[in-house]
Amino acid sequence: MNDNRINRQKILSALPTEWPEDPQPAIQALLALTPQKLAILDDDPTGSQLVRNIPVLTEWSTTMFRKEFENALQGFFILTNSRGMHPTQAFQTYVEIGEDLAIVERATGIPISVISRGDSTLRGHFPGEMDALSEGMDTQFDAWFLIPALPEEGRITIDDIHYVTDGEWLIPAGESAYAKDSAFGYQSSNLREWVKEKSAGRFDDSQIFSISIKDIRIGGPKKVLQKLLSAKSGSLFIANAACRRDLEVVAQAALMAETSQKKILYRSGPSFVSTRIGLSTYPPLESAQINLPTNGAGLIMVGSYVPNTTRQVNELLQHGDVEGVEVQVENLLSPQAQKKEVFRAAAAVDKLLQSGRDTVLFTSRKLVTGSEASASLDIGQKVSTSLIRILDELRSRPRYLLAKGGITSNDIATRGLGVKRVMVLGQIIHGVSVWELGPESRFPGLAYLVFPGNVGGSEGMLQVINKLKKVSKD
């Protein structure tokens, strides 16, 4: 038993009641008042899990950015996949993107706001990506804003402590499975301490400020704005949030600060993104709203190794009308064994797809790591490359393709399917985005489902697959 866990209902009931006024009309008015573009740099494809009708770019250039600046949409995602990169590569990538964004901002005269969308359980290149954007954009930001809450999946921040929900309990994030990540692990649950830990002490208490639940729920947008406007250059703000309304209040205040010429650079989870672009909540997609063939077989590719994914795979194999093909990770670490394993798995998957059977291709569940973070990243890249090679060998077009895991879904989309720009149609269940692939891709028009490793209960994948089956029976 975890002695530091807290009863979720007890702590939530002790909080002030939510801010009574709906911030959405004010957010919409602020967005309409000031022409602006929001660029969301996403360290893996899962950041689009709460938005719809917004594009995702997997390649970038000033020409591509200019097209996005000139359309009527509020913003766009730039899929960097930086969580699969070594720190120096990630830093250079973000510098280059920042430079291109700054060029287009100057050329069009349209102001830009930037979010570095990171994994909501605090894994990723921080503060490196923020530093790289500042350098690339040649901008001294008035403040950085850290907003990791993802209430839809039970990840909330109270009194500066970030929590992960486990049933009726809240577990401090630093004590969760996510904090043990071999490449991006951490110890601190208190975000003040997390910032110091990740920045190697670069920030001290005099530079770190909190937007508390009390500020948000009692003071409202004006109180949050007051704090933001008082920021001295180099400040870092932590946003506490336990529900979507808290994030909407923060988004309204942030927009008000930006209209007052404050330059803010954001590091957030997925929830803040949707509030910042003024998107109201909406229901999940019905299967009939997805352009699916009435025949053929679906392909589910699983690379994520977090415990939640393993539970979902087991549930799907046990109770879903699917066939499983397991890829042995240890066989992927040497060139000769890798080649043999790829051909074996591809042949098995192709045979099942041609027979009309929905197929789950999954990596073996025993986690294989290196002796240090860089070695673990290398192993992850070998696994991801192998999954792409298996996809390359397939002769059958799947009815749909579901990718489980952030790095997995990125590499399948970009390297396996040749995606350059997609539209996010919405979500089939909370947290699982549906992309429609463009004409440049290997399978134009294919429904591509991005399923984060840490999203959903044990029946999450089963629920999605069963929902997709309904189309063929209508």
C-alpha positions as CSV (number, residue, x, y, z in Angstrom):
1,M,0.0,0.0,0.0
2,N,1.2,3.5,-0.8
3,D,1.1,5.5,2.5
4,N,1.1,8.8,0.7
5,R,-2.0,8.2,-1.3
6,I,-5.0,10.4,-0.5
7,N,-8.7,9.7,-0.8
8,R,-9.8,11.5,-3.9
9,Q,-13.3,12.4,-2.9
10,K,-12.1,13.7,0.5
11,I,-9.5,16.2,-1.0
12,L,-11.9,17.3,-3.8
13,S,-14.8,18.0,-1.4
14,A,-12.5,20.2,0.7
15,L,-11.8,22.5,-2.2
16,P,-13.7,25.8,-2.9
17,T,-16.6,25.4,-5.3
18,E,-15.8,25.9,-9.0
19,W,-15.7,29.4,-10.5
20,P,-19.4,30.1,-11.2
21,E,-19.1,32.0,-14.5
22,D,-18.6,30.1,-17.8
23,P,-15.2,31.5,-19.2
24,Q,-16.0,30.2,-22.7
25,P,-17.8,33.3,-24.1
26,A,-15.0,35.5,-22.8
27,I,-12.3,33.2,-24.4
28,Q,-14.2,33.3,-27.7
29,A,-14.4,37.1,-27.6
30,L,-10.7,37.5,-26.8
31,L,-9.8,35.1,-29.7
32,A,-12.0,37.1,-32.0
33,L,-10.7,40.4,-30.8
34,T,-7.0,39.7,-31.5
35,P,-6.0,37.8,-34.6
36,Q,-3.5,35.2,-33.4
37,K,-2.3,31.7,-34.1
38,L,-1.6,29.1,-31.6
39,A,1.2,26.6,-32.5
40,I,1.2,23.5,-30.4
41,L,4.5,21.6,-30.5
42,D,3.7,18.1,-29.5
43,D,6.3,15.7,-28.2
44,D,4.2,12.8,-29.4
45,P,0.9,12.4,-31.3
46,T,-1.3,12.0,-28.1
47,G,-1.6,15.8,-27.5
48,S,-4.5,16.0,-29.9
49,Q,-6.7,13.8,-27.8
50,L,-9.1,16.6,-26.7
51,V,-9.5,18.6,-29.9
52,R,-11.3,18.3,-33.2
53,N,-11.2,19.9,-36.7
54,I,-7.6,21.0,-36.2
55,P,-4.6,20.0,-38.4
56,V,-1.5,18.2,-37.3
57,L,1.7,18.7,-39.3
58,T,4.3,16.0,-39.2
59,E,6.8,18.1,-41.3
60,W,7.5,21.8,-41.1
61,S,8.9,24.6,-43.2
62,T,8.1,28.3,-43.5
63,T,5.9,27.5,-46.5
64,M,3.8,25.0,-44.5
65,F,3.6,27.3,-41.5
66,R,2.5,30.2,-43.7
67,K,-0.4,28.2,-45.1
68,E,-1.6,27.6,-41.5
69,F,-1.2,31.2,-40.6
70,E,-3.4,32.2,-43.5
71,N,-6.3,29.9,-42.9
72,A,-9.3,30.5,-40.6
73,L,-8.4,27.9,-37.9
74,Q,-7.3,28.9,-34.4
75,G,-4.1,27.0,-34.5
76,F,-2.2,23.8,-35.5
77,F,-0.2,21.0,-34.1
78,I,3.4,20.4,-35.0
79,L,4.2,16.7,-34.3
80,T,7.9,16.7,-33.2
81,N,8.1,13.3,-31.6
82,S,10.8,14.8,-29.4
83,R,10.2,12.4,-26.6
84,G,11.8,9.7,-28.8
85,M,14.9,11.9,-29.3
86,H,18.1,12.4,-27.4
87,P,18.3,15.8,-25.7
88,T,20.6,17.5,-28.2
89,Q,18.5,16.4,-31.1
90,A,15.3,17.6,-29.5
91,F,16.9,20.9,-28.6
92,Q,18.0,21.5,-32.2
93,T,14.6,20.5,-33.6
94,Y,12.9,23.1,-31.4
95,V,15.4,25.8,-32.2
96,E,14.7,25.2,-35.9
97,I,10.9,25.2,-35.5
98,G,11.1,28.4,-33.4
99,E,13.2,30.1,-36.1
100,D,10.6,29.2,-38.8
101,L,7.7,30.3,-36.7
102,A,9.3,33.7,-36.0
103,I,10.0,34.2,-39.7
104,V,6.4,33.6,-40.6
105,E,5.1,35.7,-37.7
106,R,7.2,38.7,-39.0
107,A,6.2,38.1,-42.6
108,T,2.4,37.9,-41.9
109,G,2.2,40.3,-39.0
110,I,0.0,37.7,-37.2
111,P,1.1,37.2,-33.6
112,I,1.8,33.7,-32.5
113,S,1.5,32.0,-29.1
114,V,3.3,28.7,-28.5
115,I,2.6,25.7,-26.4
116,S,5.2,23.0,-25.8
117,R,2.8,20.1,-25.3
118,G,4.4,17.6,-23.1
119,D,3.3,14.3,-21.6
120,S,0.8,15.0,-18.8
121,T,2.7,12.8,-16.3
122,L,5.7,15.1,-16.5
123,R,7.9,13.1,-18.8
124,G,9.8,15.0,-21.5
125,H,12.6,17.4,-22.3
126,F,12.1,20.1,-19.8
127,P,13.4,22.8,-19.6
128,G,15.4,22.0,-22.8
129,E,12.5,22.4,-25.2
130,M,11.4,25.7,-23.6
131,D,15.0,27.1,-23.9
132,A,15.2,26.0,-27.5
133,L,12.0,27.8,-28.4
134,S,13.2,31.0,-26.7
135,E,16.4,30.8,-28.6
136,G,14.9,29.9,-32.0
137,M,12.2,32.6,-31.7
138,D,14.8,35.1,-30.3
139,T,12.2,36.0,-27.7
140,Q,12.6,36.9,-24.0
141,F,9.4,35.6,-22.6
142,D,7.9,37.4,-19.6
143,A,6.9,34.1,-18.0
144,W,6.8,30.3,-18.5
145,F,3.5,28.6,-17.6
146,L,3.5,25.0,-16.4
147,I,0.0,23.4,-16.7
148,P,0.2,19.6,-16.6
149,A,-3.3,18.8,-15.4
150,L,-5.4,16.3,-17.4
151,P,-8.6,16.1,-15.4
152,E,-10.3,13.9,-18.0
153,E,-7.9,11.1,-17.1
154,G,-7.7,11.8,-13.4
155,R,-4.4,13.7,-13.4
156,I,-4.8,16.9,-11.3
157,T,-2.7,19.4,-9.4
158,I,-3.6,20.6,-5.9
159,D,-1.4,22.7,-3.6
160,D,1.3,22.4,-6.3
161,I,1.3,18.6,-6.0
162,H,0.5,16.7,-9.2
163,Y,-1.6,13.5,-8.7
164,V,-2.5,10.4,-10.7
165,T,-5.9,8.9,-9.9
166,D,-6.0,5.2,-9.0
167,G,-9.6,4.2,-8.3
168,E,-10.7,6.1,-5.2
169,W,-7.2,7.3,-4.5
170,L,-4.9,10.0,-5.6
171,I,-1.2,9.0,-5.9
172,P,1.5,11.7,-5.9
173,A,2.9,11.5,-9.5
174,G,6.5,11.1,-8.3
175,E,5.4,7.8,-6.7
176,S,3.5,6.5,-9.8
177,A,4.7,4.1,-12.5
178,Y,5.2,7.1,-14.9
179,A,7.9,8.6,-12.7
180,K,9.9,5.4,-13.1
181,D,10.2,6.0,-16.9
182,S,13.7,4.8,-17.9
183,A,14.4,7.9,-20.0
184,F,12.4,10.6,-18.3
185,G,12.0,9.5,-14.8
186,Y,11.7,11.9,-11.9
187,Q,11.2,11.9,-8.1
188,S,9.3,15.0,-7.2
189,S,5.5,15.2,-7.1
190,N,5.5,18.9,-5.9
191,L,5.9,20.9,-9.1
192,R,8.1,23.5,-7.5
193,E,10.5,20.7,-6.6
194,W,10.0,19.0,-10.0
195,V,11.0,22.2,-11.8
196,K,14.2,22.5,-9.6
197,E,14.9,18.8,-10.2
198,K,14.5,18.9,-14.0
199,S,16.4,22.3,-14.3
200,A,19.2,21.1,-12.1
201,G,18.6,24.0,-9.7
202,R,18.4,26.7,-12.3
203,F,15.2,28.0,-10.8
204,D,14.9,29.0,-7.2
205,D,11.8,29.8,-5.1
206,S,12.0,33.5,-5.9
207,Q,11.3,32.7,-9.5
208,I,8.5,30.1,-9.1
209,F,5.0,31.3,-8.5
210,S,1.7,29.4,-8.0
211,I,-1.8,29.9,-9.3
212,S,-3.7,28.2,-6.6
213,I,-7.1,26.5,-6.7
214,K,-8.2,29.3,-4.3
215,D,-7.0,32.0,-6.8
216,I,-8.9,30.3,-9.6
217,R,-12.1,29.4,-7.9
218,I,-12.5,32.5,-5.6
219,G,-10.6,35.2,-7.4
220,G,-11.4,34.0,-10.9
221,P,-9.7,35.3,-14.1
222,K,-9.0,38.7,-12.7
223,K,-7.0,37.3,-9.8
224,V,-5.0,35.0,-12.1
225,L,-4.5,37.9,-14.5
226,Q,-3.2,40.1,-11.6
227,K,-0.6,37.5,-10.8
228,L,0.5,37.1,-14.4
229,L,0.8,40.8,-15.0
230,S,3.1,41.1,-12.0
231,A,5.5,38.6,-13.5
232,K,9.1,39.7,-13.8
233,S,11.1,38.3,-16.7
234,G,12.3,34.8,-16.0
235,S,9.3,33.9,-13.8
236,L,7.7,30.5,-13.9
237,F,4.1,30.0,-13.0
238,I,2.5,26.7,-11.9
239,A,-1.2,26.3,-12.5
240,N,-3.1,24.1,-10.1
241,A,-6.3,22.6,-11.6
242,A,-8.7,19.8,-10.6
243,C,-11.3,20.2,-13.3
244,R,-11.8,21.6,-16.8
245,R,-13.4,24.8,-15.4
246,D,-10.2,25.6,-13.5
247,L,-8.3,25.3,-16.8
248,E,-10.8,27.5,-18.6
249,V,-10.3,30.2,-16.0
250,V,-6.5,30.0,-16.5
251,A,-6.9,30.1,-20.3
252,Q,-9.1,33.3,-20.1
253,A,-6.6,35.0,-17.8
254,A,-3.7,34.0,-20.0
255,L,-5.4,35.4,-23.1
256,M,-6.1,38.6,-21.2
257,A,-2.4,38.8,-20.2
258,E,-1.3,38.3,-23.8
259,T,-3.6,41.1,-25.1
260,S,-1.8,43.2,-22.5
261,Q,1.4,42.4,-24.4
262,K,2.7,39.8,-22.0
263,K,4.7,37.2,-23.7
264,I,4.0,33.7,-22.2
265,L,5.5,30.4,-23.2
266,Y,3.4,27.4,-22.2
267,R,4.3,23.8,-21.2
268,S,1.1,21.9,-20.8
269,G,-0.8,18.6,-21.0
270,P,-3.6,18.1,-23.6
271,S,-6.4,19.7,-21.5
272,F,-5.1,23.2,-21.5
273,V,-4.7,23.1,-25.3
274,S,-8.4,22.7,-26.0
275,T,-9.4,25.4,-23.5
276,R,-6.8,27.8,-25.0
277,I,-8.2,27.5,-28.5
278,G,-11.7,28.1,-27.1
279,L,-13.1,24.6,-27.8
280,S,-16.1,23.5,-25.8
281,T,-16.6,20.0,-24.7
282,Y,-18.2,17.7,-27.3
283,P,-19.4,14.1,-27.4
284,P,-17.2,11.2,-28.7
285,L,-17.5,10.4,-32.4
286,E,-20.1,7.7,-33.4
287,S,-18.7,5.0,-35.6
288,A,-20.9,6.1,-38.5
289,Q,-19.1,9.5,-38.4
290,I,-15.8,7.8,-39.3
291,N,-15.2,6.9,-43.0
292,L,-14.8,3.1,-42.6
293,P,-15.2,0.4,-45.2
294,T,-17.9,-2.1,-44.5
295,N,-15.5,-5.0,-45.0
296,G,-11.9,-5.8,-44.3
297,A,-10.0,-6.2,-41.0
298,G,-8.6,-3.7,-38.5
299,L,-5.0,-3.6,-37.4
300,I,-4.0,-2.7,-33.9
301,M,-0.3,-2.0,-33.3
302,V,0.9,-1.8,-29.7
303,G,4.4,-0.6,-28.7
304,S,3.6,1.1,-25.4
305,Y,4.9,-0.9,-22.4
306,V,3.3,1.0,-19.5
307,P,1.2,-1.3,-17.1
308,N,-2.1,0.3,-18.3
309,T,-1.4,-0.8,-21.9
310,T,-0.6,-4.3,-20.8
311,R,-3.9,-4.6,-18.9
312,Q,-5.7,-3.3,-22.0
313,V,-4.0,-5.8,-24.4
314,N,-4.8,-8.7,-22.1
315,E,-8.4,-7.7,-21.9
316,L,-8.7,-7.3,-25.6
317,L,-7.1,-10.6,-26.4
318,Q,-9.3,-12.4,-23.8
319,H,-12.6,-10.8,-24.6
320,G,-12.3,-9.2,-28.1
321,D,-13.0,-11.0,-31.3
322,V,-9.3,-10.5,-32.4
323,E,-6.2,-12.5,-33.1
324,G,-2.9,-11.6,-31.5
325,V,0.6,-11.7,-33.0
326,E,3.4,-11.1,-30.4
327,V,6.7,-9.6,-31.3
328,Q,9.6,-10.6,-29.1
329,V,11.5,-7.5,-28.2
330,E,14.7,-9.3,-27.3
331,N,14.8,-10.6,-30.9
332,L,14.8,-7.0,-32.2
333,L,18.1,-6.0,-30.6
334,S,20.5,-7.7,-33.0
335,P,20.3,-7.1,-36.8
336,Q,20.0,-10.8,-37.9
337,A,17.4,-11.8,-35.3
338,Q,15.5,-8.5,-36.0
339,K,15.2,-9.3,-39.7
340,K,13.9,-12.8,-39.0
341,E,11.4,-11.6,-36.3
342,V,10.1,-8.8,-38.6
343,F,9.4,-11.2,-41.5
344,R,7.8,-13.8,-39.2
345,A,5.4,-11.3,-37.6
346,A,4.6,-9.6,-40.9
347,A,3.6,-12.9,-42.6
348,A,1.4,-13.8,-39.6
349,V,-0.4,-10.4,-39.6
350,D,-0.8,-10.3,-43.4
351,K,-2.4,-13.8,-43.3
352,L,-4.9,-12.7,-40.6
353,L,-5.8,-9.5,-42.3
354,Q,-6.5,-11.3,-45.6
355,S,-8.7,-13.7,-43.8
356,G,-10.8,-10.8,-42.4
357,R,-9.7,-11.1,-38.8
358,D,-9.0,-8.0,-36.7
359,T,-5.4,-8.4,-35.6
360,V,-3.4,-7.1,-32.6
361,L,0.3,-6.8,-33.2
362,F,2.0,-6.3,-29.8
363,T,5.5,-6.2,-28.4
364,S,6.3,-8.7,-25.7
365,R,5.3,-7.3,-22.3
366,K,8.6,-7.7,-20.5
367,L,10.3,-4.3,-20.4
368,V,13.8,-4.3,-21.8
369,T,15.9,-1.3,-20.8
370,G,19.4,-0.1,-21.1
371,S,21.9,0.8,-18.3
372,E,21.2,4.5,-18.8
373,A,18.6,6.8,-20.3
374,S,20.3,7.1,-23.7
375,A,20.5,3.3,-24.0
376,S,16.8,2.9,-23.2
377,L,16.0,5.5,-25.9
378,D,18.1,3.5,-28.4
379,I,16.2,0.3,-27.5
380,G,12.9,2.1,-28.0
381,Q,14.0,3.3,-31.4
382,K,14.9,-0.2,-32.4
383,V,11.5,-1.5,-31.4
384,S,9.7,1.3,-33.2
385,T,11.8,0.8,-36.4
386,S,10.9,-2.9,-36.3
387,L,7.2,-2.2,-36.1
388,I,7.6,0.1,-39.1
389,R,9.3,-2.6,-41.1
390,I,6.5,-5.0,-40.2
391,L,4.0,-2.5,-41.6
392,D,6.1,-2.0,-44.7
393,E,6.0,-5.7,-45.4
394,L,2.1,-5.9,-45.3
395,R,0.3,-6.3,-48.6
396,S,-3.2,-5.7,-47.2
397,R,-4.8,-2.4,-46.5
398,P,-6.4,-2.5,-43.1
399,R,-9.9,-1.3,-42.5
400,Y,-8.6,1.0,-39.9
401,L,-5.3,1.3,-38.0
402,L,-5.0,1.8,-34.3
403,A,-1.6,2.7,-32.8
404,K,-1.1,2.3,-29.1
405,G,1.6,4.5,-27.5
406,G,3.0,7.9,-28.2
407,I,6.3,7.1,-29.9
408,T,4.7,4.1,-31.6
409,S,1.8,6.2,-33.1
410,N,4.2,8.9,-34.2
411,D,6.6,6.6,-36.1
412,I,3.8,4.6,-37.7
413,A,2.2,7.8,-39.0
414,T,5.3,9.5,-40.2
415,R,7.7,6.7,-41.2
416,G,5.3,3.9,-41.9
417,L,2.4,5.7,-43.5
418,G,4.1,8.8,-44.9
419,V,1.8,11.3,-43.2
420,K,2.6,15.0,-43.7
421,R,-0.7,16.7,-42.6
422,V,-3.8,15.2,-41.2
423,M,-7.1,16.6,-39.7
424,V,-8.2,15.5,-36.3
425,L,-11.8,14.4,-36.7
426,G,-12.4,14.1,-32.9
427,Q,-12.2,11.3,-30.4
428,I,-13.9,7.9,-30.5
429,I,-13.6,7.7,-26.7
430,H,-12.2,10.2,-24.3
431,G,-8.5,10.6,-25.0
432,V,-8.3,8.6,-28.3
433,S,-8.1,10.7,-31.4
434,V,-9.2,9.8,-34.9
435,W,-7.2,11.1,-37.7
436,E,-8.1,11.0,-41.4
437,L,-5.0,10.5,-43.5
438,G,-4.3,12.8,-46.4
439,P,-3.7,12.0,-50.1
440,E,0.1,11.9,-49.7
441,S,-0.1,8.9,-47.3
442,R,0.3,5.3,-48.0
443,F,-3.4,4.7,-47.3
444,P,-5.3,7.9,-48.3
445,G,-8.5,8.4,-46.3
446,L,-7.6,5.7,-43.7
447,A,-9.0,6.2,-40.2
448,Y,-5.9,6.3,-38.0
449,L,-6.6,6.1,-34.2
450,V,-4.0,7.5,-31.8
451,F,-4.4,5.7,-28.4
452,P,-2.0,7.0,-25.7
453,G,-0.4,4.4,-23.6
454,N,-1.6,5.8,-20.3
455,V,-5.2,6.6,-21.3
456,G,-8.3,4.5,-20.6
457,G,-9.3,1.8,-18.2
458,S,-8.5,-1.9,-18.6
459,E,-11.4,-2.2,-21.2
460,G,-10.4,0.9,-23.1
461,M,-9.0,-0.9,-26.2
462,L,-11.8,-3.4,-26.2
463,Q,-14.4,-0.6,-26.0
464,V,-12.8,1.1,-29.1
465,I,-12.6,-2.1,-31.2
466,N,-16.2,-3.1,-30.4
467,K,-17.3,0.4,-31.3
468,L,-15.6,0.2,-34.7
469,K,-17.1,-3.2,-35.4
470,K,-20.6,-1.7,-35.3
471,V,-20.1,0.0,-38.7
472,S,-19.9,-3.3,-40.5
473,K,-23.1,-4.5,-38.9
474,D,-25.3,-1.5,-39.7
